[in-house]
Amino acid sequence: TGVYTALEVWLMSQGIKVGHSRPYHPQTQGKLERFHRSLKNEVLQGRFFTDLDDAQRAFDTWRDIYNQKRPHQALGMAVPAARYS
């Protein structure tokens, strides 16, 4: 404990919070796993990007839809932006 990888140190230097789940308890990652499933199905699956800018545009567009426009069942059909402050 208390030992960070080089990636984690870099992420933290960028202002990104690094978190870890309990070992051998994948259920603690349910929200993250669900997010990744949506990302894969809605942005990545069957798609090829011409370059990094193309990929970034796709992610930016999807992020806006995911957070601002698409209702989420787990939030009582509200959008995540309505719950974030």
N, C-alpha and C positions, 0 to 999 in steps of 0.2 A: 504494500500500500504506500501511497505517496510518491510513487515513481511514475513519471509520465514519459510517453514515447515522444520522439521528435515531432511527429505529426500533431500530437495533442498540444505540445508546447507552441507550435506554430498556430494551430487553431485558436488557442487561448490568446496569443499575441494579436490575433485579428478580431478579438472581442467575441469569439464564439464559445459558448459554455459547453464544456465537455462533461458528459455524464456516463455512468456505467450502471448496468443492471446487476442484480445479484447473480453470482455464478450459478449455473445449472437451473435457472428459473426463467425460461424464455417467455413465459406468460407476462412478465413485467415489461416486455417490449411490444405488447399488442398494438398500441397506437402507432408505433413506428413501423411495425410490420404492415399494418393496414395502409399507412401512408405510402410505403414503398410499392405495395401492390397497385394502388391507384396510379402512382407515377409511371410504373411500368406499363400498365394497361392503356393509359390515356396519352402518354407522350413517347415512350420508348419502343413499344412493341411494333415490329415491322417497319421501323423508320430508320433511315440513314441520314446523317447530317453531312452537309458539304464541308463544314468547317466549324470551329468553336463558336463563331458569331451566330451561325445558323442554329446551333444547339442552344445557345444562350437565349435567343429570341423565342424558341419553342418553350423553354423553361419559364421565361418571364411571362409569356402569354398564359401558360397553364397555371402558374402561381396566382395570377390575378383571378382567373376563373375559379380555382380551388378555394381561395380565401374570400373573395368578394361577391361571387355570383352563384356558386353552386351550393344549394342547401345540403346540410349533413344530417342524416337521421339521428346520429348520436347527440346532436345539439338541438333536438326538437325541430328539425328542418330550418334552423337558422344557419347563417353563414358564419364561418370562423371569425371574420372581422367584427361581427356583432358582439363577440365575447372577449375580444382582445383589447387590452388597454395598456 
